[in-house]
Amino acid sequence: MTVEKTVSELAEILGVSRQAVNNRVKALPEEDVEKNDKGVTVVKRSGLIKLEEIYKKTIFEDEPVSEEDKQRELLEILVDEKNTEITRLYEQLKAKDEQLATKDEQLRVKDVQIAEKDKQLDQQQQLTLAAFKDRDSLKLELDEARNQVEEIQTQVAEAEAVAVAEETKKKGFFGRIFGSK
């Protein structure tokens, strides 16, 4: 036997305004509310049980309901609520899985980037080492060239000194004093 009550009937039974009851009825899940033949919104038995819990008043005084039926209906309501919660949690899990997959992809890309940077760093270090070796060999060549230049300059200076000494020997006394031969 289905029990359905309109918003107006509920407002009268509960002793609250029709608008207050209407707001509560709108907050109920779709499975607890339907439209009757006249197009009026009615609350099903499962919704009435929920409203009884909210308002802490009995709506079914005039209708005898066995304790077993009440328990069964209450269990159905609890199962529906739990199923809704399970569905919500499942959706959250799917969203988290998608987020994890995105993070995994980002980490994979970062790993590739890090490997590329490591390769570039290694190449840079090798180039730097080669440049230092080239610099050292060029420094050695430069030192050798300087030594050769110094030797040549020393030889030139010695040759000039010898030439000046020979020239000085050829000059006479007055030539050395007056700078002529």
PyMOL CGO cylinders between C-alpha atoms (Angstrom):
from pymol import cmd
from pymol.cgo import CYLINDER

trace = [
    CYLINDER, 0.00, 0.00, 0.00, 1.55, 3.25, -1.12, 0.3, 1, 1, 1, 1, 1, 1,
    CYLINDER, 1.55, 3.25, -1.12, 1.32, 6.26, 1.11, 0.3, 1, 1, 1, 1, 1, 1,
    CYLINDER, 1.32, 6.26, 1.11, 1.71, 9.65, -0.50, 0.3, 1, 1, 1, 1, 1, 1,
    CYLINDER, 1.71, 9.65, -0.50, 1.15, 13.09, 0.95, 0.3, 1, 1, 1, 1, 1, 1,
    CYLINDER, 1.15, 13.09, 0.95, 0.99, 16.50, -0.72, 0.3, 1, 1, 1, 1, 1, 1,
    CYLINDER, 0.99, 16.50, -0.72, 2.94, 19.49, 0.53, 0.3, 1, 1, 1, 1, 1, 1,
    CYLINDER, 2.94, 19.49, 0.53, -0.25, 21.04, 1.94, 0.3, 1, 1, 1, 1, 1, 1,
    CYLINDER, -0.25, 21.04, 1.94, -1.16, 17.85, 3.83, 0.3, 1, 1, 1, 1, 1, 1,
    CYLINDER, -1.16, 17.85, 3.83, 2.35, 17.62, 5.25, 0.3, 1, 1, 1, 1, 1, 1,
    CYLINDER, 2.35, 17.62, 5.25, 2.32, 21.26, 6.34, 0.3, 1, 1, 1, 1, 1, 1,
    CYLINDER, 2.32, 21.26, 6.34, -0.94, 20.64, 8.23, 0.3, 1, 1, 1, 1, 1, 1,
    CYLINDER, -0.94, 20.64, 8.23, 0.31, 17.42, 9.87, 0.3, 1, 1, 1, 1, 1, 1,
    CYLINDER, 0.31, 17.42, 9.87, 3.70, 18.85, 10.84, 0.3, 1, 1, 1, 1, 1, 1,
    CYLINDER, 3.70, 18.85, 10.84, 2.33, 22.22, 11.94, 0.3, 1, 1, 1, 1, 1, 1,
    CYLINDER, 2.33, 22.22, 11.94, 4.73, 24.29, 9.83, 0.3, 1, 1, 1, 1, 1, 1,
    CYLINDER, 4.73, 24.29, 9.83, 4.21, 26.60, 6.87, 0.3, 1, 1, 1, 1, 1, 1,
    CYLINDER, 4.21, 26.60, 6.87, 3.55, 25.20, 3.43, 0.3, 1, 1, 1, 1, 1, 1,
    CYLINDER, 3.55, 25.20, 3.43, 6.60, 27.08, 2.12, 0.3, 1, 1, 1, 1, 1, 1,
    CYLINDER, 6.60, 27.08, 2.12, 8.89, 25.47, 4.74, 0.3, 1, 1, 1, 1, 1, 1,
    CYLINDER, 8.89, 25.47, 4.74, 7.64, 22.00, 3.84, 0.3, 1, 1, 1, 1, 1, 1,
    CYLINDER, 7.64, 22.00, 3.84, 7.95, 22.80, 0.12, 0.3, 1, 1, 1, 1, 1, 1,
    CYLINDER, 7.95, 22.80, 0.12, 11.61, 23.79, 0.62, 0.3, 1, 1, 1, 1, 1, 1,
    CYLINDER, 11.61, 23.79, 0.62, 12.28, 20.50, 2.45, 0.3, 1, 1, 1, 1, 1, 1,
    CYLINDER, 12.28, 20.50, 2.45, 10.48, 18.50, -0.24, 0.3, 1, 1, 1, 1, 1, 1,
    CYLINDER, 10.48, 18.50, -0.24, 12.57, 20.15, -2.98, 0.3, 1, 1, 1, 1, 1, 1,
    CYLINDER, 12.57, 20.15, -2.98, 15.72, 19.04, -1.12, 0.3, 1, 1, 1, 1, 1, 1,
    CYLINDER, 15.72, 19.04, -1.12, 14.60, 15.38, -1.14, 0.3, 1, 1, 1, 1, 1, 1,
    CYLINDER, 14.60, 15.38, -1.14, 16.05, 12.99, -3.76, 0.3, 1, 1, 1, 1, 1, 1,
    CYLINDER, 16.05, 12.99, -3.76, 13.99, 12.42, -6.92, 0.3, 1, 1, 1, 1, 1, 1,
    CYLINDER, 13.99, 12.42, -6.92, 13.10, 8.85, -5.93, 0.3, 1, 1, 1, 1, 1, 1,
    CYLINDER, 13.10, 8.85, -5.93, 11.21, 10.18, -2.85, 0.3, 1, 1, 1, 1, 1, 1,
    CYLINDER, 11.21, 10.18, -2.85, 9.02, 12.64, -4.80, 0.3, 1, 1, 1, 1, 1, 1,
    CYLINDER, 9.02, 12.64, -4.80, 6.70, 12.38, -7.80, 0.3, 1, 1, 1, 1, 1, 1,
    CYLINDER, 6.70, 12.38, -7.80, 3.73, 14.10, -9.47, 0.3, 1, 1, 1, 1, 1, 1,
    CYLINDER, 3.73, 14.10, -9.47, 0.25, 12.64, -9.06, 0.3, 1, 1, 1, 1, 1, 1,
    CYLINDER, 0.25, 12.64, -9.06, -2.49, 12.44, -11.72, 0.3, 1, 1, 1, 1, 1, 1,
    CYLINDER, -2.49, 12.44, -11.72, -3.43, 16.09, -11.12, 0.3, 1, 1, 1, 1, 1, 1,
    CYLINDER, -3.43, 16.09, -11.12, 0.22, 17.25, -11.51, 0.3, 1, 1, 1, 1, 1, 1,
    CYLINDER, 0.22, 17.25, -11.51, 0.59, 17.98, -7.80, 0.3, 1, 1, 1, 1, 1, 1,
    CYLINDER, 0.59, 17.98, -7.80, 3.90, 17.13, -6.11, 0.3, 1, 1, 1, 1, 1, 1,
    CYLINDER, 3.90, 17.13, -6.11, 3.51, 14.28, -3.64, 0.3, 1, 1, 1, 1, 1, 1,
    CYLINDER, 3.51, 14.28, -3.64, 6.03, 12.75, -1.28, 0.3, 1, 1, 1, 1, 1, 1,
    CYLINDER, 6.03, 12.75, -1.28, 6.38, 8.96, -1.29, 0.3, 1, 1, 1, 1, 1, 1,
    CYLINDER, 6.38, 8.96, -1.29, 6.65, 6.85, 1.82, 0.3, 1, 1, 1, 1, 1, 1,
    CYLINDER, 6.65, 6.85, 1.82, 10.50, 6.87, 1.77, 0.3, 1, 1, 1, 1, 1, 1,
    CYLINDER, 10.50, 6.87, 1.77, 10.45, 10.68, 1.64, 0.3, 1, 1, 1, 1, 1, 1,
    CYLINDER, 10.45, 10.68, 1.64, 7.88, 10.83, 4.43, 0.3, 1, 1, 1, 1, 1, 1,
    CYLINDER, 7.88, 10.83, 4.43, 10.16, 8.75, 6.64, 0.3, 1, 1, 1, 1, 1, 1,
    CYLINDER, 10.16, 8.75, 6.64, 12.98, 11.19, 5.98, 0.3, 1, 1, 1, 1, 1, 1,
    CYLINDER, 12.98, 11.19, 5.98, 10.73, 14.13, 6.81, 0.3, 1, 1, 1, 1, 1, 1,
    CYLINDER, 10.73, 14.13, 6.81, 9.68, 12.39, 10.05, 0.3, 1, 1, 1, 1, 1, 1,
    CYLINDER, 9.68, 12.39, 10.05, 13.37, 12.20, 11.00, 0.3, 1, 1, 1, 1, 1, 1,
    CYLINDER, 13.37, 12.20, 11.00, 13.92, 15.88, 10.15, 0.3, 1, 1, 1, 1, 1, 1,
    CYLINDER, 13.92, 15.88, 10.15, 10.87, 17.23, 11.98, 0.3, 1, 1, 1, 1, 1, 1,
    CYLINDER, 10.87, 17.23, 11.98, 10.87, 14.59, 14.76, 0.3, 1, 1, 1, 1, 1, 1,
    CYLINDER, 10.87, 14.59, 14.76, 7.12, 14.10, 14.30, 0.3, 1, 1, 1, 1, 1, 1,
    CYLINDER, 7.12, 14.10, 14.30, 5.10, 11.09, 13.24, 0.3, 1, 1, 1, 1, 1, 1,
    CYLINDER, 5.10, 11.09, 13.24, 3.27, 11.49, 9.93, 0.3, 1, 1, 1, 1, 1, 1,
    CYLINDER, 3.27, 11.49, 9.93, 1.68, 8.00, 9.82, 0.3, 1, 1, 1, 1, 1, 1,
    CYLINDER, 1.68, 8.00, 9.82, -0.45, 8.13, 12.98, 0.3, 1, 1, 1, 1, 1, 1,
    CYLINDER, -0.45, 8.13, 12.98, -3.62, 7.17, 11.22, 0.3, 1, 1, 1, 1, 1, 1,
    CYLINDER, -3.62, 7.17, 11.22, -2.06, 4.31, 9.29, 0.3, 1, 1, 1, 1, 1, 1,
    CYLINDER, -2.06, 4.31, 9.29, -0.86, 1.20, 11.06, 0.3, 1, 1, 1, 1, 1, 1,
    CYLINDER, -0.86, 1.20, 11.06, 2.56, 0.13, 9.84, 0.3, 1, 1, 1, 1, 1, 1,
    CYLINDER, 2.56, 0.13, 9.84, 4.30, -2.94, 11.11, 0.3, 1, 1, 1, 1, 1, 1,
    CYLINDER, 4.30, -2.94, 11.11, 7.66, -2.57, 12.80, 0.3, 1, 1, 1, 1, 1, 1,
    CYLINDER, 7.66, -2.57, 12.80, 9.11, -4.86, 10.17, 0.3, 1, 1, 1, 1, 1, 1,
    CYLINDER, 9.11, -4.86, 10.17, 7.94, -2.56, 7.36, 0.3, 1, 1, 1, 1, 1, 1,
    CYLINDER, 7.94, -2.56, 7.36, 9.41, 0.44, 9.13, 0.3, 1, 1, 1, 1, 1, 1,
    CYLINDER, 9.41, 0.44, 9.13, 12.72, -1.35, 9.55, 0.3, 1, 1, 1, 1, 1, 1,
    CYLINDER, 12.72, -1.35, 9.55, 12.71, -2.47, 5.92, 0.3, 1, 1, 1, 1, 1, 1,
    CYLINDER, 12.71, -2.47, 5.92, 11.96, 1.04, 4.69, 0.3, 1, 1, 1, 1, 1, 1,
    CYLINDER, 11.96, 1.04, 4.69, 14.60, 2.51, 6.93, 0.3, 1, 1, 1, 1, 1, 1,
    CYLINDER, 14.60, 2.51, 6.93, 17.10, -0.05, 5.64, 0.3, 1, 1, 1, 1, 1, 1,
    CYLINDER, 17.10, -0.05, 5.64, 16.13, 0.80, 2.06, 0.3, 1, 1, 1, 1, 1, 1,
    CYLINDER, 16.13, 0.80, 2.06, 16.72, 4.48, 2.77, 0.3, 1, 1, 1, 1, 1, 1,
    CYLINDER, 16.72, 4.48, 2.77, 20.09, 3.71, 4.35, 0.3, 1, 1, 1, 1, 1, 1,
    CYLINDER, 20.09, 3.71, 4.35, 21.06, 1.47, 1.43, 0.3, 1, 1, 1, 1, 1, 1,
    CYLINDER, 21.06, 1.47, 1.43, 20.10, 4.22, -1.03, 0.3, 1, 1, 1, 1, 1, 1,
    CYLINDER, 20.10, 4.22, -1.03, 22.15, 6.75, 0.89, 0.3, 1, 1, 1, 1, 1, 1,
    CYLINDER, 22.15, 6.75, 0.89, 25.12, 4.37, 1.04, 0.3, 1, 1, 1, 1, 1, 1,
    CYLINDER, 25.12, 4.37, 1.04, 24.81, 3.61, -2.68, 0.3, 1, 1, 1, 1, 1, 1,
    CYLINDER, 24.81, 3.61, -2.68, 24.81, 7.33, -3.40, 0.3, 1, 1, 1, 1, 1, 1,
    CYLINDER, 24.81, 7.33, -3.40, 27.91, 7.72, -1.24, 0.3, 1, 1, 1, 1, 1, 1,
    CYLINDER, 27.91, 7.72, -1.24, 29.58, 4.76, -2.96, 0.3, 1, 1, 1, 1, 1, 1,
    CYLINDER, 29.58, 4.76, -2.96, 28.85, 6.28, -6.36, 0.3, 1, 1, 1, 1, 1, 1,
    CYLINDER, 28.85, 6.28, -6.36, 30.26, 9.64, -5.24, 0.3, 1, 1, 1, 1, 1, 1,
    CYLINDER, 30.26, 9.64, -5.24, 33.40, 7.97, -3.87, 0.3, 1, 1, 1, 1, 1, 1,
    CYLINDER, 33.40, 7.97, -3.87, 33.77, 5.91, -7.05, 0.3, 1, 1, 1, 1, 1, 1,
    CYLINDER, 33.77, 5.91, -7.05, 33.63, 9.10, -9.13, 0.3, 1, 1, 1, 1, 1, 1,
    CYLINDER, 33.63, 9.10, -9.13, 36.26, 10.64, -6.87, 0.3, 1, 1, 1, 1, 1, 1,
    CYLINDER, 36.26, 10.64, -6.87, 38.44, 7.58, -7.35, 0.3, 1, 1, 1, 1, 1, 1,
    CYLINDER, 38.44, 7.58, -7.35, 38.13, 7.84, -11.13, 0.3, 1, 1, 1, 1, 1, 1,
    CYLINDER, 38.13, 7.84, -11.13, 39.08, 11.52, -10.96, 0.3, 1, 1, 1, 1, 1, 1,
    CYLINDER, 39.08, 11.52, -10.96, 42.08, 10.68, -8.75, 0.3, 1, 1, 1, 1, 1, 1,
    CYLINDER, 42.08, 10.68, -8.75, 43.14, 7.93, -11.17, 0.3, 1, 1, 1, 1, 1, 1,
    CYLINDER, 43.14, 7.93, -11.17, 43.03, 10.44, -14.02, 0.3, 1, 1, 1, 1, 1, 1,
    CYLINDER, 43.03, 10.44, -14.02, 45.07, 12.89, -11.97, 0.3, 1, 1, 1, 1, 1, 1,
    CYLINDER, 45.07, 12.89, -11.97, 47.62, 10.19, -11.18, 0.3, 1, 1, 1, 1, 1, 1,
    CYLINDER, 47.62, 10.19, -11.18, 47.86, 9.23, -14.85, 0.3, 1, 1, 1, 1, 1, 1,
    CYLINDER, 47.86, 9.23, -14.85, 48.47, 12.88, -15.72, 0.3, 1, 1, 1, 1, 1, 1,
    CYLINDER, 48.47, 12.88, -15.72, 51.14, 13.14, -13.01, 0.3, 1, 1, 1, 1, 1, 1,
    CYLINDER, 51.14, 13.14, -13.01, 52.78, 9.93, -14.26, 0.3, 1, 1, 1, 1, 1, 1,
    CYLINDER, 52.78, 9.93, -14.26, 52.95, 11.37, -17.77, 0.3, 1, 1, 1, 1, 1, 1,
    CYLINDER, 52.95, 11.37, -17.77, 54.39, 14.62, -16.44, 0.3, 1, 1, 1, 1, 1, 1,
    CYLINDER, 54.39, 14.62, -16.44, 57.02, 12.69, -14.47, 0.3, 1, 1, 1, 1, 1, 1,
    CYLINDER, 57.02, 12.69, -14.47, 57.91, 10.66, -17.56, 0.3, 1, 1, 1, 1, 1, 1,
    CYLINDER, 57.91, 10.66, -17.56, 58.38, 13.87, -19.56, 0.3, 1, 1, 1, 1, 1, 1,
    CYLINDER, 58.38, 13.87, -19.56, 60.49, 15.36, -16.75, 0.3, 1, 1, 1, 1, 1, 1,
    CYLINDER, 60.49, 15.36, -16.75, 62.64, 12.21, -16.65, 0.3, 1, 1, 1, 1, 1, 1,
    CYLINDER, 62.64, 12.21, -16.65, 63.29, 12.58, -20.40, 0.3, 1, 1, 1, 1, 1, 1,
    CYLINDER, 63.29, 12.58, -20.40, 64.12, 16.26, -19.92, 0.3, 1, 1, 1, 1, 1, 1,
    CYLINDER, 64.12, 16.26, -19.92, 66.48, 15.47, -17.04, 0.3, 1, 1, 1, 1, 1, 1,
    CYLINDER, 66.48, 15.47, -17.04, 68.22, 12.77, -19.10, 0.3, 1, 1, 1, 1, 1, 1,
    CYLINDER, 68.22, 12.77, -19.10, 68.65, 15.27, -21.94, 0.3, 1, 1, 1, 1, 1, 1,
    CYLINDER, 68.65, 15.27, -21.94, 70.06, 17.88, -19.55, 0.3, 1, 1, 1, 1, 1, 1,
    CYLINDER, 70.06, 17.88, -19.55, 72.44, 15.29, -18.07, 0.3, 1, 1, 1, 1, 1, 1,
    CYLINDER, 72.44, 15.29, -18.07, 73.63, 14.45, -21.59, 0.3, 1, 1, 1, 1, 1, 1,
    CYLINDER, 73.63, 14.45, -21.59, 74.12, 18.13, -22.39, 0.3, 1, 1, 1, 1, 1, 1,
    CYLINDER, 74.12, 18.13, -22.39, 75.99, 18.68, -19.12, 0.3, 1, 1, 1, 1, 1, 1,
    CYLINDER, 75.99, 18.68, -19.12, 78.27, 15.73, -19.86, 0.3, 1, 1, 1, 1, 1, 1,
    CYLINDER, 78.27, 15.73, -19.86, 78.97, 17.11, -23.34, 0.3, 1, 1, 1, 1, 1, 1,
    CYLINDER, 78.97, 17.11, -23.34, 79.69, 20.53, -21.86, 0.3, 1, 1, 1, 1, 1, 1,
    CYLINDER, 79.69, 20.53, -21.86, 82.11, 19.03, -19.36, 0.3, 1, 1, 1, 1, 1, 1,
    CYLINDER, 82.11, 19.03, -19.36, 83.88, 17.12, -22.14, 0.3, 1, 1, 1, 1, 1, 1,
    CYLINDER, 83.88, 17.12, -22.14, 84.17, 20.30, -24.22, 0.3, 1, 1, 1, 1, 1, 1,
    CYLINDER, 84.17, 20.30, -24.22, 85.50, 22.22, -21.21, 0.3, 1, 1, 1, 1, 1, 1,
    CYLINDER, 85.50, 22.22, -21.21, 88.09, 19.51, -20.56, 0.3, 1, 1, 1, 1, 1, 1,
    CYLINDER, 88.09, 19.51, -20.56, 89.18, 19.58, -24.22, 0.3, 1, 1, 1, 1, 1, 1,
    CYLINDER, 89.18, 19.58, -24.22, 89.41, 23.39, -24.07, 0.3, 1, 1, 1, 1, 1, 1,
    CYLINDER, 89.41, 23.39, -24.07, 91.60, 23.19, -20.96, 0.3, 1, 1, 1, 1, 1, 1,
    CYLINDER, 91.60, 23.19, -20.96, 93.87, 20.63, -22.64, 0.3, 1, 1, 1, 1, 1, 1,
    CYLINDER, 93.87, 20.63, -22.64, 94.13, 22.87, -25.73, 0.3, 1, 1, 1, 1, 1, 1,
    CYLINDER, 94.13, 22.87, -25.73, 94.87, 25.86, -23.53, 0.3, 1, 1, 1, 1, 1, 1,
    CYLINDER, 94.87, 25.86, -23.53, 97.60, 23.98, -21.69, 0.3, 1, 1, 1, 1, 1, 1,
    CYLINDER, 97.60, 23.98, -21.69, 99.23, 22.80, -24.94, 0.3, 1, 1, 1, 1, 1, 1,
    CYLINDER, 99.23, 22.80, -24.94, 99.01, 26.34, -26.38, 0.3, 1, 1, 1, 1, 1, 1,
    CYLINDER, 99.01, 26.34, -26.38, 100.56, 27.70, -23.18, 0.3, 1, 1, 1, 1, 1, 1,
    CYLINDER, 100.56, 27.70, -23.18, 103.45, 25.24, -23.55, 0.3, 1, 1, 1, 1, 1, 1,
    CYLINDER, 103.45, 25.24, -23.55, 103.90, 26.25, -27.21, 0.3, 1, 1, 1, 1, 1, 1,
    CYLINDER, 103.90, 26.25, -27.21, 103.81, 29.92, -26.19, 0.3, 1, 1, 1, 1, 1, 1,
    CYLINDER, 103.81, 29.92, -26.19, 106.42, 29.34, -23.48, 0.3, 1, 1, 1, 1, 1, 1,
    CYLINDER, 106.42, 29.34, -23.48, 108.63, 27.55, -26.01, 0.3, 1, 1, 1, 1, 1, 1,
    CYLINDER, 108.63, 27.55, -26.01, 108.19, 30.40, -28.49, 0.3, 1, 1, 1, 1, 1, 1,
    CYLINDER, 108.19, 30.40, -28.49, 109.07, 32.98, -25.80, 0.3, 1, 1, 1, 1, 1, 1,
    CYLINDER, 109.07, 32.98, -25.80, 112.18, 31.01, -24.88, 0.3, 1, 1, 1, 1, 1, 1,
    CYLINDER, 112.18, 31.01, -24.88, 113.20, 30.92, -28.55, 0.3, 1, 1, 1, 1, 1, 1,
    CYLINDER, 113.20, 30.92, -28.55, 112.58, 34.67, -28.89, 0.3, 1, 1, 1, 1, 1, 1,
    CYLINDER, 112.58, 34.67, -28.89, 114.63, 35.31, -25.77, 0.3, 1, 1, 1, 1, 1, 1,
    CYLINDER, 114.63, 35.31, -25.77, 117.44, 33.13, -27.13, 0.3, 1, 1, 1, 1, 1, 1,
    CYLINDER, 117.44, 33.13, -27.13, 117.35, 34.96, -30.46, 0.3, 1, 1, 1, 1, 1, 1,
    CYLINDER, 117.35, 34.96, -30.46, 117.28, 38.35, -28.70, 0.3, 1, 1, 1, 1, 1, 1,
    CYLINDER, 117.28, 38.35, -28.70, 120.22, 37.27, -26.54, 0.3, 1, 1, 1, 1, 1, 1,
    CYLINDER, 120.22, 37.27, -26.54, 122.12, 36.13, -29.64, 0.3, 1, 1, 1, 1, 1, 1,
    CYLINDER, 122.12, 36.13, -29.64, 121.29, 39.38, -31.46, 0.3, 1, 1, 1, 1, 1, 1,
    CYLINDER, 121.29, 39.38, -31.46, 122.38, 41.42, -28.43, 0.3, 1, 1, 1, 1, 1, 1,
    CYLINDER, 122.38, 41.42, -28.43, 125.60, 39.44, -28.21, 0.3, 1, 1, 1, 1, 1, 1,
    CYLINDER, 125.60, 39.44, -28.21, 126.21, 39.86, -31.95, 0.3, 1, 1, 1, 1, 1, 1,
    CYLINDER, 126.21, 39.86, -31.95, 125.57, 43.61, -31.71, 0.3, 1, 1, 1, 1, 1, 1,
    CYLINDER, 125.57, 43.61, -31.71, 127.95, 43.83, -28.73, 0.3, 1, 1, 1, 1, 1, 1,
    CYLINDER, 127.95, 43.83, -28.73, 130.60, 41.95, -30.69, 0.3, 1, 1, 1, 1, 1, 1,
    CYLINDER, 130.60, 41.95, -30.69, 130.03, 44.22, -33.71, 0.3, 1, 1, 1, 1, 1, 1,
    CYLINDER, 130.03, 44.22, -33.71, 130.28, 47.35, -31.56, 0.3, 1, 1, 1, 1, 1, 1,
    CYLINDER, 130.28, 47.35, -31.56, 133.43, 46.01, -29.90, 0.3, 1, 1, 1, 1, 1, 1,
    CYLINDER, 133.43, 46.01, -29.90, 134.99, 45.27, -33.28, 0.3, 1, 1, 1, 1, 1, 1,
    CYLINDER, 134.99, 45.27, -33.28, 134.03, 48.65, -34.58, 0.3, 1, 1, 1, 1, 1, 1,
    CYLINDER, 134.03, 48.65, -34.58, 135.45, 50.28, -31.50, 0.3, 1, 1, 1, 1, 1, 1,
    CYLINDER, 135.45, 50.28, -31.50, 138.75, 48.45, -32.07, 0.3, 1, 1, 1, 1, 1, 1,
    CYLINDER, 138.75, 48.45, -32.07, 138.96, 49.76, -35.64, 0.3, 1, 1, 1, 1, 1, 1,
    CYLINDER, 138.96, 49.76, -35.64, 138.53, 53.39, -34.59, 0.3, 1, 1, 1, 1, 1, 1,
    CYLINDER, 138.53, 53.39, -34.59, 141.51, 55.36, -33.56, 0.3, 1, 1, 1, 1, 1, 1,
    CYLINDER, 141.51, 55.36, -33.56, 142.00, 57.46, -30.51, 0.3, 1, 1, 1, 1, 1, 1,
    CYLINDER, 142.00, 57.46, -30.51, 140.49, 60.64, -31.98, 0.3, 1, 1, 1, 1, 1, 1,
    CYLINDER, 140.49, 60.64, -31.98, 137.74, 58.64, -33.73, 0.3, 1, 1, 1, 1, 1, 1,
    CYLINDER, 137.74, 58.64, -33.73, 136.63, 57.19, -30.53, 0.3, 1, 1, 1, 1, 1, 1,
    CYLINDER, 136.63, 57.19, -30.53, 136.56, 60.63, -28.94, 0.3, 1, 1, 1, 1, 1, 1,
    CYLINDER, 136.56, 60.63, -28.94, 134.92, 62.49, -31.86, 0.3, 1, 1, 1, 1, 1, 1,
    CYLINDER, 134.92, 62.49, -31.86, 132.89, 59.61, -33.30, 0.3, 1, 1, 1, 1, 1, 1,
    CYLINDER, 132.89, 59.61, -33.30, 134.55, 59.38, -36.67, 0.3, 1, 1, 1, 1, 1, 1,
    CYLINDER, 134.55, 59.38, -36.67, 136.80, 56.74, -38.22, 0.3, 1, 1, 1, 1, 1, 1,
]
cmd.load_cgo(trace, "trace")
